[in-house]
Amino acid sequence: MSHTIVPSRRPRRFPVMPQPLLRFAAALLLIAPAAGVPLRGQETPPPPAGAPEEAAPPPAGEDAPLVPQATDPGETPSGALALFMTSRDYRTIRELKSILTAQAKAAYDHDSVAYNGRKGVRLAAWDYKEPAPKPGALAVTSTVRSLWDEQGEAVEQRTESVRLQREATGPWRVAGLTKSASENLKLKDAIPGVTSLRMLLRAWRQQDQQAARSLLTDALLKRLDAKGGLAGLLTPPEGKRHAAFRIQSFTPQGTTGGVAKVGLVDVPPGRPGPLEGTPRTLTLVKRGSRWLIDDWR
C-alpha cells in the first residue's frame, strides 16, 4: 500500500512593524478626521449631475461682505428737504408723510392741497438754496420757489417757507409749510392760434413726435430734417427732464399770424433747477382753418 507524502507547510511570517512606526500610524488615524483628510473608503462622493455647486467659502482672514444699511434722508436738513419736495404728489403720500412731524401730518390730513396741489395741477419743478443751519441748531427755515403745471403748462409759481426741525439726537423732519406768495402764470386771453401753440408745447413735454409733426408747416419740417430731425427739438438735454412750459406772451400779427414768447423748463430729476426756462420764440401762421408753427428759435 503506497502512501502520498504531503510536504509540510510552514506558517507565513509577516514582517514585524517597529514599535515607533506603529505608534505613528495609530496617531495618524486619530488626527486625520479632525484635519479634514478623508480616509480610504470615506471619500466624499461627487455631487449628482445637475446639482448646484456650493459657493466657495471666503478666503481665510476675510469676512463675508456686509449689506449696506439704508440711511434716513433726514440725517441732514438738505436730505429731508429734498425728500419732501420730490414726494409732494398724491402717488407718493407714504414717502411724504415719512418726512413730516406729527404736527405737519395733521396739517396735511386737514388740507392736502397746500402740499400736493389740486386736481389736475401738480408740482412740476422747484428751486431752493441748500439749508445750512448753524452747528447745534435744532431748527432751520428754507425758502422754496415751486412751479405748478396743468397738462404741462405752468399755471402757478409759489414762494413757500419750509420749516425743518429735529430732536436733540433725532433726524430732521419737515415741521411746517407756509405759502408767502403766488403768481398766476396761465395765459387767459382767448387769442386765435394759442390752442395750436399749447398742443405743440404739450407734445414737446411728452416728446411726442407724431403729435408735434402734425402742428408744423412743411417748411419748418424740412429745416428740422436738415439739422437732424424733429427728435433734436423734443429731446431734453442730457441729465434733465422736460418739466413744464411757460407761455409768457402771444402777439397777433394781423389775422393770419402771431409770435409767441415761451420758456421751456428743463430740470434734473428730483433736484432743484431754474424755473424761468430756456427762452424760445415761436412763429405761427394760419393755413386754411388751422394754425401751424412755422418757426422755432
Buried (B, 14 or more C-beta within 10 A) or exposed (E): EEEEEEEEEEEEEEEEEEEEEEEEEEEEEEEEEEEEEEEEEEEEEEEEEEEEEEEEEEEEEEEEEEEEEEEBBBEBBBBBBBBBBBBBBEEBBEBBBBBBBEEBBEBBEEEBEBBBBEEEBBBBBBBBEEBEBEEEEEEBBBEBBBBBBBBBBBBBBBBBEBBBBBEEEEBBBBBBBEEEEEEEBEBEEEBBBBEBBBBBBBBBBBBBBEBBBBBBBEEBBEBBEEEEEBEEBBEBEEEBBBBBBBBBEBEBEEEEBBBBBBBBBBBEEEBBBBBEBEEBEBBBBBEEEEBBBBBBE
